[in-house]
């Protein structure tokens, strides 16, 4: 089973993404806890794309493909923004008090902790971020 969701690089499209994930979760009979986790992970990833991937204010498409095969959920996010490999980002030191930590990086950390596998590749001037989770 596979579904595609297309949104633009507008923060106003995030509720559309959330609604699509919730509908898909019901259709595929996914546990509510998993649906909530996937929505959180996608919100973090897509928000980073919206705010940081594009050097201009033009409209860009972000495509999210979600596939379910043999109890393995695979999500691929594709954008035409500037190259950014979140798997190469240094992990934040969460042992430090909040006021001593560098700003940013917690979203990527959260994604890596909630998913079983996070894979980045660059192909045809597009970022492809693949997130895998066993159910």
Secondary structure in CASP SS format (residue, H / E / C, confidence):
PFRMAT SS
TARGET T0000
AUTHOR 0000-0000-0000
METHOD secondary structure of the structure
MODEL  1
X C 1.00
X E 1.00
X E 1.00
X E 1.00
X E 1.00
X E 1.00
X E 1.00
X E 1.00
X C 1.00
X C 1.00
X H 1.00
X H 1.00
X H 1.00
X H 1.00
X H 1.00
X H 1.00
X H 1.00
X H 1.00
X H 1.00
X H 1.00
X H 1.00
X H 1.00
X H 1.00
X H 1.00
X H 1.00
X H 1.00
X H 1.00
X C 1.00
X C 1.00
X C 1.00
X C 1.00
X H 1.00
X H 1.00
X H 1.00
X H 1.00
X H 1.00
X H 1.00
X H 1.00
X H 1.00
X H 1.00
X H 1.00
X H 1.00
X H 1.00
X H 1.00
X H 1.00
X H 1.00
X H 1.00
X H 1.00
X H 1.00
X H 1.00
X H 1.00
X H 1.00
X C 1.00
X C 1.00
X C 1.00
X C 1.00
X C 1.00
X C 1.00
X C 1.00
X C 1.00
X E 1.00
X E 1.00
X E 1.00
X E 1.00
X E 1.00
X E 1.00
X E 1.00
X E 1.00
X E 1.00
X C 1.00
X C 1.00
X E 1.00
X E 1.00
X E 1.00
X E 1.00
X E 1.00
X E 1.00
X E 1.00
X E 1.00
X C 1.00
X C 1.00
X C 1.00
X C 1.00
X C 1.00
X C 1.00
X H 1.00
X H 1.00
X H 1.00
X C 1.00
X C 1.00
X C 1.00
X C 1.00
X C 1.00
X C 1.00
X C 1.00
X C 1.00
X C 1.00
X H 1.00
X H 1.00
X H 1.00
X C 1.00
X C 1.00
X C 1.00
X C 1.00
X C 1.00
X H 1.00
X H 1.00
X H 1.00
X H 1.00
X H 1.00
X H 1.00
X H 1.00
X H 1.00
X H 1.00
X C 1.00
X C 1.00
X E 1.00
X E 1.00
X E 1.00
X E 1.00
X E 1.00
X E 1.00
X E 1.00
X C 1.00
X C 1.00
X E 1.00
X E 1.00
X E 1.00
X E 1.00
X E 1.00
X E 1.00
X E 1.00
X E 1.00
X E 1.00
X C 1.00
END
